[in-house]
Amino acid sequence: MNVLFIFVPPLSMVSIHVICIFFTVAGPDHPVIASLGGEAILPCHLSPRMSAENMEVRWFRSQFSAVVHLYHDGQDQYGEQMPEYRARTELLRDHITNGSVSLRIRNVRLSDNGQYKCFFLSSVSYEEAILELQVAGLGSAPAISVEGHQDGGIRVVCRSAGWYPQPEAQWRDLQGQLLPSASEKISQEANDLFQTEIAIVIPEESNQKVSCLSPLSIPVFILRVFAPKSMALSLAELFFPRVNPWMVALGVILVLLAVLIPLASYCFWRQHRAKGEVTRGGNLVREREREIKRNNNEDSVSSIPPSITLCDIVSCSACRCSGAFSSLCLCLVAGWRRAQIYAVDVTLDPDTANPYLVLSEDRKSVRRGDTRQDLPDNPERFDTYPEVLGTEGFAGGRRYWEVEVGDKIEWDLGVCRESVSRKGQVTATPQDGFWIMGLYDGEYKAFTSPPTPLPVSIRPSRVGIFLDYEAGEVSFYNVTDRSHLFTFNRTFSGMLRPYFCPSFNAGGKNASPLIICPVPDQARGNLCP
C-alpha cells in the first residue's frame, strides 16, 4: 500500500507580499503670479516619479467638492466643476506619465486669487499640495493734471486706476530721487480694483523736472517746469498773484497826465499800443486753449492751463518752451505712439476657431482653409463665419496689438465680449458685443449700426488695435502711415477678447493669413519685423 505524505507548513512560515506604493505631491514653494485678464499656470507633481494616467487628479479651493478641474478615468470631467471656472480651465498633461501636471486658468479674475489644492488619488493612496495664486491688476497709465497754485507753487496731480492689489505711486526727479508728495489718496472701486491719486507742489521759481511713476516704476508722463527770470511776463507770473509793475507805472502815468498836459498825447499812444499787445496775447492764449483741448481729448490729460506745450514723448528731450506765455512744457505720448507702450502678446484660441480656419503651430496666424475640419462642436466654437478669438481676455487696463493684413481684400479685426453668440448667424455690432472694423467690398468700414465708411488715404498693410477699458475706447490705427482710423466709445463690462476674421478665400484672391505681430521684446524693438 502506498502512503502519500503531505506536508503543510505552519502559517508562520507563509509569507504574503503586498506592495503599496506611496507618494507625495509637491508644488512651487512660492506664489504663482498672474495678471488680471491673462492666464495662470499652476504646476504640481508626484514624488517619486510615477505615472498618474490612471489616477484621479482634482483641483479644488477650500472645499473638496468645490471643483476647479477634475481628471478621472483618463479624461477631464466637467460635471462637478464650479460654474465660475467653466470654459476657463485646462489640465496640461503632456508629462502625466512622469507624474507631472499643470492647471491652466484663462481670463484670470480677481475671484481667482487665493489658495488651490492639487489632489492625487490612486487605488491605494492619496495626497495633496497647496498652491497660492496671486492676481495682479495692471492699471491705466498715470494721467497728469495741473490744478492751480498752492502754497506758493504749482499743484500737479497724478491719477491712475484699475490696479490690484493696492498700488503705490511716486513722484521722482529725473535722477530717480524720491520727492515728497503733497497728498496721497487710494480708494477701492466697485469692481474691487484700486485707484490712486498723488499730488506734488512744485515751487514757483523751480527749474525742476519731475516724473509720475506707476507701481511698475515706468515714467509715463514727464513734467518739465521752466521759470526764466529774464522774462518780463511768464506763465508763472500769471499763475501766482503778484504786484504788477505795469499797474504802478500806470498810476505814475495818470499822475503825470494830471500834472503834465503836454504828455497826454504820448501817453494815449502808449495805451493804444498796450491794448494791441493784450489783444494779441489774448488771441495766443485762446489758440493755445484750443490746442490743449484737442490734445486733451486724445491723451486724457485734464485741466491743463492754456499755455502748456505738448510734445511727443519720443522727442521729449527736444521739447522746448518758447514765447512770453510759455513756462510749462508737458511731454506726453500721443495717439499711435502712446498706444504702443501697452503692447501685449496675443495668441489665437483654437477652441473658438471656426472648423474651416487653419491656425499656425505658434497660434500667431490664421487663414481660411478649403475644407471643413473634423473638430469638436464645443460651446466656444464659431460654427458659421470664419471667426476666431484671442486666448487672452481683458477685464481692465490698456492693451495694444498689431495684425499684419498684407494684401488681403477682406478681413475684420477688433474686440468682442467673451459672452457673444457663436452659433448661427451673428450680427457684429456694438449692440451685440462686437467692436470691430475691416475691409469689405473694397471699402474700409467700422461696423457700427449702420456701418461707418472710413476714409483711408494709404492702404494699411498692418493695423494696430488699442483697447482702453476704463475709458471705454477701442481705437484702430493704420500702422503703415501711423494714422488714426476709428475709435469706438462704449462703457465696458465683463471680459473682452481680441477678435479675428480672415474672411472667405474669394477663389484664392483672399487666401493670405492674418498674422499677429510680436511685441517689441520678442522682435528686437519692432512690433512687426
C-alpha positions in Angstrom: 0.0 0.0 0.0 1.3 3.4 -1.0 1.0 6.1 1.6 1.1 9.8 0.5 2.5 12.2 3.0 1.5 15.8 2.6 3.5 18.5 4.4 1.5 21.6 5.3 3.8 24.4 6.6 2.6 26.3 9.6 1.1 29.7 8.9 4.1 31.4 10.4 6.2 30.1 7.6 4.0 31.5 4.8 5.0 35.0 3.6 2.4 37.1 1.7 3.9 40.1 -0.2 1.6 43.1 -0.5 3.2 46.1 -2.4 1.8 49.5 -1.5 3.1 52.4 -3.5 3.0 55.7 -1.5 3.8 59.1 -2.9 3.8 62.8 -2.0 2.6 65.8 -4.0 4.7 68.9 -4.5 4.1 72.3 -5.9 6.0 75.6 -6.2 7.3 77.0 -2.9 6.4 80.5 -3.9 3.1 82.1 -5.1 2.2 82.0 -8.7 1.6 85.5 -10.0 -0.9 86.1 -12.9 -2.1 89.3 -14.5 -5.8 90.2 -14.4 -7.4 89.0 -17.7 -4.3 86.9 -18.6 -3.7 83.3 -17.8 -2.2 81.4 -14.8 -0.3 78.1 -14.8 -0.4 76.1 -11.6 2.1 73.1 -11.6 2.3 70.1 -9.3 4.0 66.7 -9.5 4.3 63.4 -7.7 7.4 62.3 -5.8 8.8 59.7 -6.6 8.1 59.9 -10.3 5.3 57.6 -11.4 2.5 57.7 -14.0 -0.7 59.4 -13.0 -2.7 58.4 -16.1 -4.9 56.1 -14.1 -5.2 58.3 -11.0 -7.8 60.9 -10.2 -6.4 64.5 -10.3 -8.6 67.0 -8.6 -8.0 70.8 -8.3 -10.2 72.5 -5.7 -10.3 75.5 -3.4 -11.2 75.4 0.3 -13.7 72.5 0.0 -13.2 69.2 -1.7 -16.5 69.4 -3.5 -15.7 72.9 -4.9 -14.1 71.5 -8.0 -11.9 73.8 -10.2 -10.9 71.0 -12.5 -11.3 67.2 -12.3 -9.4 64.5 -14.2 -10.7 60.9 -13.8 -10.8 57.7 -15.8 -8.3 59.1 -18.2 -10.3 62.2 -19.2 -11.5 65.6 -18.0 -14.8 65.6 -16.1 -16.8 68.8 -16.1 -20.0 67.7 -14.3 -18.8 68.8 -10.8 -16.9 71.9 -12.0 -17.9 75.2 -10.4 -19.7 77.5 -12.9 -17.2 80.3 -12.5 -14.4 78.1 -13.9 -16.3 76.6 -16.9 -14.6 77.1 -20.2 -11.6 78.7 -18.4 -9.5 75.7 -17.2 -7.3 73.1 -18.9 -5.3 70.3 -17.4 -1.9 70.2 -19.1 -0.9 66.6 -19.0 2.0 66.2 -21.5 4.1 64.8 -18.7 1.5 62.9 -16.8 3.3 59.6 -17.3 6.1 61.2 -15.1 3.5 62.3 -12.5 3.7 66.0 -13.6 0.6 68.0 -14.4 -0.3 71.7 -14.6 -3.6 73.6 -14.4 -4.1 76.4 -16.8 -6.7 79.1 -15.9 -7.6 81.5 -18.7 -9.1 85.0 -18.3 -7.9 85.4 -14.7 -10.3 87.2 -12.5 -9.9 88.8 -9.1 -12.0 86.0 -7.6 -9.3 83.5 -8.7 -6.9 85.0 -6.1 -6.0 82.7 -3.2 -5.2 79.1 -2.4 -5.6 76.0 -4.6 -5.2 72.3 -3.7 -3.8 69.8 -6.1 -5.1 66.3 -5.1 -3.9 62.9 -6.5 -5.8 59.7 -5.7 -4.6 56.2 -6.6 -6.2 52.9 -5.8 -4.2 52.6 -2.5 -3.2 56.2 -1.5 -3.9 59.9 -1.8 -2.0 63.1 -1.2 -2.4 66.8 -1.9 -0.3 70.0 -2.2 -1.4 73.6 -1.5 -0.5 76.3 -4.0 -1.2 80.1 -3.9 -2.3 82.2 -6.9 -1.8 86.0 -6.6 -3.7 88.1 -9.1 -2.2 91.4 -10.2 -4.3 94.0 -12.0 -2.1 96.3 -14.2 -4.0 99.6 -14.2 -4.1 102.6 -16.5 -1.2 104.8 -17.3 -0.9 107.8 -14.9 -2.8 110.8 -16.0 -1.5 114.2 -15.0 -3.5 117.4 -14.4 -2.3 120.8 -13.3 -4.8 122.2 -10.7 -3.8 125.7 -10.0 -1.4 127.2 -7.4 -1.0 126.2 -3.7 1.4 127.4 -1.0 3.5 129.4 -3.4 3.8 126.7 -6.0 2.0 124.8 -8.8 -0.1 121.9 -7.6 0.2 118.9 -10.0 -1.9 115.8 -9.5 -1.2 112.3 -10.9 -4.1 109.7 -11.1 -4.2 106.0 -12.1 -6.9 103.4 -11.8 -7.5 99.7 -12.3 -4.8 98.3 -10.0 -4.8 95.2 -7.8 -3.6 94.7 -5.2 -3.3 98.2 -3.6 -0.7 100.1 -5.6 2.0 102.7 -4.6 2.7 105.6 -7.0 5.6 108.0 -6.5 7.0 111.3 -7.6 10.7 111.3 -8.6 13.1 113.6 -10.3 14.8 112.6 -13.4 17.8 111.3 -11.3 15.5 108.9 -9.7 15.4 110.6 -6.3 12.1 110.2 -4.4 10.2 113.5 -4.0 7.7 114.2 -1.1 4.0 114.2 -2.1 1.7 116.9 -1.0 -1.2 114.5 -0.7 -1.9 110.8 -1.4 -5.3 109.1 -1.8 -6.0 105.4 -2.5 -9.6 104.2 -3.0 -11.2 100.9 -4.0 -13.7 101.0 -6.8 -16.9 99.0 -7.2 -15.1 96.3 -9.2 -12.6 95.9 -6.3 -9.8 97.5 -8.3 -7.8 100.3 -6.7 -7.4 103.9 -7.8 -4.5 106.0 -6.7 -4.1 109.8 -6.7 -1.0 111.7 -5.6 -0.2 115.4 -5.7 3.0 117.4 -5.6 3.6 121.2 -5.2 6.4 122.5 -7.4 8.0 125.7 -6.2 7.3 128.8 -8.3 10.9 129.5 -9.2 11.7 125.9 -9.8 13.6 124.6 -12.8 12.9 121.1 -11.7 12.0 118.1 -13.9 9.8 115.5 -12.2 8.0 112.3 -13.2 5.0 110.5 -12.0 5.7 106.8 -11.8 3.2 103.9 -11.8 3.6 100.9 -9.5 5.7 99.3 -12.2 8.1 102.2 -11.9 7.6 103.2 -15.5 7.8 107.0 -16.0 4.8 107.6 -18.3 4.5 111.3 -18.0 7.3 113.9 -17.6 6.5 117.4 -16.4 9.2 120.0 -17.1 8.9 123.3 -15.2 10.7 126.4 -16.5 10.6 129.8 -14.8 13.0 132.0 -16.7 13.8 135.0 -14.5 14.7 137.1 -17.6 11.1 137.0 -18.9 9.1 140.2 -18.5 5.9 138.2 -18.3 5.7 134.4 -17.9 3.0 131.9 -17.1 4.4 131.6 -13.6 3.5 135.3 -13.2 0.0 134.5 -14.5 -0.3 131.6 -12.1 1.0 133.3 -9.0 -0.6 136.6 -8.0 2.0 139.4 -7.6 2.1 143.2 -7.7 2.0 144.0 -11.3 4.7 146.6 -12.1 2.6 147.9 -15.0 -0.1 148.9 -12.5 2.4 151.0 -10.7 3.6 152.5 -14.0 0.0 153.3 -14.9 -0.5 155.1 -11.6 2.6 157.2 -12.3 1.4 158.0 -15.8 -2.0 159.1 -14.5 -0.4 161.5 -12.1 1.8 162.8 -14.9 -1.3 163.3 -17.1 -2.9 165.4 -14.4 0.2 167.5 -14.0 1.9 167.5 -17.4 -0.8 168.1 -20.0 1.8 168.1 -22.9 2.4 164.4 -22.3 -1.2 163.4 -22.8 -0.8 162.6 -26.5 2.3 160.5 -25.8 0.5 158.5 -23.0 -2.5 157.9 -25.3 -0.2 156.4 -27.9 1.3 154.1 -25.3 -2.1 153.0 -24.1 -3.2 152.2 -27.6 -0.1 150.1 -28.2 -0.6 148.2 -24.9 -4.2 147.3 -26.0 -2.8 145.8 -29.2 -0.4 143.7 -27.2 -3.2 142.5 -24.9 -5.3 141.6 -27.9 -2.5 139.6 -29.5 -1.8 137.9 -26.2 -5.4 137.0 -25.7 -5.6 135.5 -29.2 -2.4 133.5 -28.4 -4.0 132.2 -25.2 -7.2 131.2 -26.9 -5.4 129.4 -29.7 -3.3 127.5 -27.1 -6.6 126.6 -25.2 -8.0 125.1 -28.4 -4.7 123.2 -29.0 -4.8 121.8 -25.4 -8.4 120.7 -25.8 -7.6 118.8 -28.9 -4.6 117.1 -27.3 -6.6 116.6 -24.1 -9.3 114.6 -25.9 -6.5 112.5 -27.4 -4.3 111.9 -24.4 -6.7 112.0 -21.4 -4.9 115.0 -19.8 -7.3 117.3 -18.0 -7.4 120.7 -16.5 -4.1 121.9 -18.0 -3.6 125.7 -18.2 -3.8 127.3 -21.6 -0.1 127.8 -22.3 1.4 124.3 -21.6 3.2 123.0 -24.6 2.5 119.4 -25.6 5.3 117.2 -27.1 5.6 113.6 -28.2 7.4 111.6 -25.5 9.7 110.1 -28.2 11.2 113.6 -28.7 10.8 114.7 -25.1 14.4 115.6 -24.7 14.0 118.2 -27.5 10.8 119.7 -26.0 11.3 123.5 -25.6 9.0 126.1 -24.3 9.0 129.4 -26.2 7.1 132.6 -26.2 6.1 135.0 -23.5 3.3 132.8 -22.2 5.2 129.5 -22.1 6.7 128.4 -18.8 5.4 124.8 -18.6 6.2 122.0 -21.0 4.3 118.8 -20.7 5.8 115.8 -22.6 3.1 113.3 -23.5 2.6 110.2 -25.5 0.2 110.9 -28.3 -2.0 108.7 -30.4 -0.4 105.7 -32.0 2.9 106.2 -30.2 1.1 106.3 -26.9 -0.8 103.1 -27.7 2.5 101.2 -28.4 3.5 101.4 -24.8 0.8 98.9 -23.9 1.8 96.2 -26.5 0.8 92.7 -25.3 1.4 89.2 -26.6 -1.8 87.9 -28.2 -2.3 84.3 -29.4 -5.2 82.6 -31.1 -7.6 80.3 -29.2 -8.1 77.1 -31.2 -11.2 76.1 -29.2 -13.0 79.1 -30.6 -11.9 78.8 -34.3 -14.4 78.0 -37.0 -13.7 74.5 -38.4 -12.7 76.0 -41.8 -9.9 78.1 -40.2 -6.3 76.9 -40.2 -4.1 78.1 -37.3 -0.3 78.1 -37.3 1.5 76.0 -34.7 2.5 79.1 -32.8 -1.1 80.3 -32.9 0.0 83.6 -34.4 -1.6 83.4 -37.8 -4.9 82.2 -39.3 -6.3 81.6 -42.7 -9.4 80.0 -44.1 -8.8 76.5 -45.5 -10.6 74.8 -48.3 -12.2 72.0 -46.3 -14.0 71.8 -43.0 -12.0 70.1 -40.3 -13.5 67.5 -38.0 -13.4 69.4 -34.7 -15.4 69.1 -31.5 -18.5 71.3 -31.6 -17.9 72.8 -28.2 -19.8 75.9 -27.0 -16.9 78.2 -27.5 -16.5 77.5 -31.2 -17.9 79.8 -34.0 -19.8 77.5 -36.4 -20.9 79.8 -39.2 -18.4 82.6 -40.1 -14.6 82.2 -40.3 -14.0 83.8 -36.9 -11.6 83.1 -34.0 -10.8 84.8 -30.7 -7.6 85.5 -28.9 -6.7 83.4 -26.0 -6.1 86.4 -23.7 -9.1 88.1 -22.1 -9.0 91.7 -20.7 -11.2 93.0 -17.9 -9.3 96.2 -17.3 -6.3 98.3 -18.2 -4.9 99.2 -21.6 -3.8 96.7 -24.3 -2.4 97.1 -27.8 -1.5 94.6 -30.5 -0.9 94.8 -34.3 -2.0 92.5 -37.1 -0.5 92.1 -40.5 -3.3 92.1 -43.1 -1.0 92.3 -46.1 -2.8 92.4 -49.4 -6.0 90.7 -48.3 -9.1 92.0 -49.9 -11.4 91.2 -47.0 -10.8 91.0 -43.2 -12.2 92.1 -39.8 -10.4 92.9 -36.6 -11.2 94.2 -33.2 -12.5 93.0 -29.8 -15.7 91.4 -28.6 -17.3 90.3 -25.3 -16.5 86.8 -24.2 -20.2 86.1 -23.9 -21.1 86.8 -27.6 -23.2 84.3 -29.5 -21.0 81.9 -31.5 -23.6 79.7 -33.2 -25.6 80.6 -36.3 -26.0 84.0 -37.9 -24.3 86.6 -35.8 -24.7 90.4 -36.2 -21.3 92.0 -35.4 -22.3 95.4 -34.0 -21.5 97.1 -30.6 -25.1 96.4 -29.5 -24.2 92.7 -30.0 -20.9 92.9 -28.2 -18.6 93.4 -31.1 -16.3 96.5 -31.7 -14.6 95.7 -35.0 -13.6 97.3 -38.3 -12.5 95.8 -41.6 -12.2 95.8 -45.3 -15.3 94.6 -47.2 -16.3 95.1 -50.8 -13.3 97.3 -51.4 -14.3 99.7 -48.6 -12.9 100.2 -45.1 -15.7 100.2 -42.5 -16.3 100.4 -38.8 -19.1 98.0 -38.0 -21.4 100.4 -36.2 -25.2 100.3 -36.8 -25.3 101.2 -39.7 -21.7 100.7 -40.8 -19.4 103.8 -40.9 -17.3 104.2 -44.0 -13.7 105.1 -43.2 -11.6 107.4 -45.4 -8.2 105.8 -46.0 -5.5 107.7 -48.0 -2.9 104.9 -47.7 -3.9 101.3 -47.8 -2.9 99.7 -44.4 -0.8 96.5 -44.6 -0.7 96.4 -40.8 -3.4 97.5 -38.3 -3.0 98.4 -34.7 -5.8 97.8 -32.1 -5.8 99.7 -28.8 -8.2 98.9 -26.0 -8.6 101.4 -23.1 -11.0 99.5 -20.9 -11.6 102.2 -18.3 -12.0 104.9 -20.9 -14.4 102.8 -22.9 -12.5 103.1 -26.1 -11.4 100.7 -28.9 -9.1 102.5 -31.4 -7.7 101.4 -34.7 -4.5 102.7 -36.3 -3.1 102.4 -39.8 0.5 101.4 -38.8 1.6 101.9 -42.4 1.3 105.7 -42.2 0.7 106.0 -38.4 -2.7 107.5 -38.9 -5.9 107.0 -36.7 -8.7 105.1 -38.4 -11.6 105.0 -36.0 -12.5 104.9 -32.3 -15.5 103.2 -30.7 -16.7 104.7 -27.4 -18.6 102.5 -25.0 -18.8 101.6 -21.3 -17.4 98.1 -21.0 -18.3 95.4 -18.5 -17.1 91.8 -18.3 -14.3 90.2 -20.2 -13.2 91.4 -23.7 -11.2 89.2 -26.1 -9.3 90.0 -29.4 -11.3 89.2 -32.5 -10.0 88.0 -35.9 -11.8 87.1 -39.1 -9.7 86.4 -42.3 -13.0 86.2 -44.2 -13.6 83.9 -47.2 -11.0 82.9 -49.8 -12.7 84.5 -52.7 -11.3 82.0 -55.2 -7.8 82.3 -53.9 -7.7 86.1 -54.0 -8.1 86.4 -50.2 -6.1 83.3 -49.1 -3.4 85.2 -47.3 -3.4 84.8 -43.5 -3.9 87.3 -40.8 -0.6 87.5 -38.8 -0.4 88.7 -35.2 2.8 90.7 -34.8 5.1 90.0 -31.8 5.6 92.5 -29.0 8.8 94.6 -29.0 10.8 92.5 -26.6 10.3 89.5 -28.9 11.0 91.4 -32.1 14.1 93.3 -31.1 12.4 96.6 -30.8 10.0 96.2 -33.8 6.4 95.3 -33.4 6.4 93.7 -36.7 9.9 92.6 -38.0 
